[in-house]
Amino acid sequence: MALKHGMANKHKLYLVWKGMRMRCRNPKDHHYKNYGGRGIIICPEWDSYMTFHSWAIDNGWTCELEIDRIDNNGNYCPANVRFVSCADNQRNRRDTKLSWEIAAAIRERRKAGVIYRLIAQEFNISIPHAQHVAVGNAWPIK
């Protein structure tokens, strides 16, 4: 089905735009409490899908990438949105406990011979997570 913008409503970028709008504007949406319910809004120029589409294409969107707000407390607007891999998007969540610096510290502790159980306790993460970080499966070594 084509919409007034002439693009199929199943186009991945259209679904990104629609999802963003649902999270911020529909109190019945499962994720509303974490977006619109916290005051996160979408800039007025992105009310038009075609404007959002043009901006996204000009700013590196591809089918493999996800939309990400740089500041998790900020709005959906050109200055605060980027497109990143799924893994990078997961690292930018409000509930993420680690950072690149902490991941490097975990690796250093492991290289120094500290056991995973103690590393996990020190950084308040699970033992498997400490193992994944130490070997570079999570928070890949830069």
C-alpha positions in Angstrom: 0.0 0.0 0.0 1.4 3.4 -1.0 0.8 6.4 1.3 0.6 10.1 0.3 4.4 10.2 0.4 4.5 7.5 -2.3 6.5 5.0 -0.2 5.3 1.7 1.0 4.2 1.6 4.6 6.4 -1.4 5.2 9.6 0.3 4.2 12.0 -0.1 7.1 12.6 3.7 7.5 8.9 4.4 7.5 8.5 1.8 10.3 11.4 3.6 12.2 9.5 6.9 11.9 6.2 5.4 12.8 7.7 3.6 15.9 9.3 6.8 17.1 6.0 8.6 16.8 4.1 5.8 18.6 6.6 5.7 21.5 6.4 9.5 22.0 2.7 10.2 21.2 0.6 7.2 22.0 -0.1 6.6 25.7 -1.4 3.1 24.8 2.0 2.1 23.3 4.0 -0.3 25.4 7.1 1.9 25.4 5.3 5.3 25.9 6.2 5.4 29.6 9.9 5.5 28.6 9.5 8.1 25.9 6.4 10.4 25.7 5.7 9.6 29.4 9.1 11.1 30.3 8.6 14.1 28.1 10.5 13.0 25.0 9.1 14.7 22.0 9.8 14.7 18.2 10.8 17.9 16.6 8.0 19.5 14.5 9.8 19.2 11.2 9.8 15.4 11.5 5.9 15.4 11.6 6.4 15.0 7.8 7.7 11.5 7.0 9.4 12.8 3.8 11.3 15.4 5.8 12.5 12.8 8.2 13.3 10.4 5.3 15.4 13.0 3.5 17.3 13.8 6.7 17.9 10.2 7.6 19.2 9.3 4.1 21.5 12.4 4.2 22.8 11.4 7.6 23.8 7.8 6.9 20.8 5.7 7.5 20.9 2.2 6.1 18.7 -0.8 6.6 21.3 -2.3 9.0 21.2 0.6 11.4 18.8 1.7 14.2 17.8 5.2 15.3 19.5 6.3 18.5 19.2 9.4 20.6 22.7 10.6 21.7 21.3 12.0 24.9 18.8 9.6 26.3 17.0 12.4 28.1 16.9 14.5 24.9 14.3 14.7 22.1 14.1 13.2 18.7 15.7 16.0 16.6 18.5 16.3 14.1 21.0 17.5 16.8 20.3 14.5 19.1 19.7 11.6 16.7 22.2 9.3 14.9 22.0 5.9 13.3 24.0 3.1 14.9 24.3 -0.6 15.0 22.1 -2.7 17.2 25.0 -3.3 19.6 25.9 0.4 19.9 22.2 1.2 20.4 22.1 -1.3 23.3 25.1 0.4 24.9 23.3 3.8 24.9 20.4 2.7 27.1 19.6 4.4 30.4 20.1 1.1 32.2 23.5 0.3 30.7 26.0 -0.1 33.6 29.2 0.0 31.6 31.1 2.5 29.4 34.1 2.1 27.1 36.3 3.2 30.0 34.8 0.6 32.4 35.1 -2.1 29.8 38.8 -1.3 29.5 39.2 -1.4 33.3 37.5 -4.8 33.3 40.1 -6.1 30.8 42.9 -4.6 32.8 41.7 -6.3 36.0 41.4 -9.6 34.2 44.9 -9.2 32.7 46.2 -8.6 36.2 44.8 -12.0 37.2 41.6 -11.0 39.0 39.0 -13.7 38.8 35.7 -13.1 37.1 33.6 -13.4 40.3 35.5 -10.5 41.9 35.4 -8.4 38.7 31.6 -9.0 38.5 31.2 -7.9 42.1 33.4 -4.9 41.7 31.5 -3.6 38.6 28.1 -4.8 39.7 27.6 -7.1 36.6 27.0 -10.8 36.1 30.0 -13.2 35.9 29.1 -14.1 32.2 28.9 -10.4 31.4 32.4 -9.8 32.9 33.7 -12.7 30.8 32.2 -11.4 27.6 33.6 -7.9 28.2 37.1 -9.3 29.1 37.4 -11.3 25.9 35.9 -8.5 23.7 32.6 -10.2 22.8 30.7 -7.3 24.6 32.1 -3.8 24.3 34.6 -4.9 21.6 38.2 -4.0 22.0 38.9 -0.8 20.0 
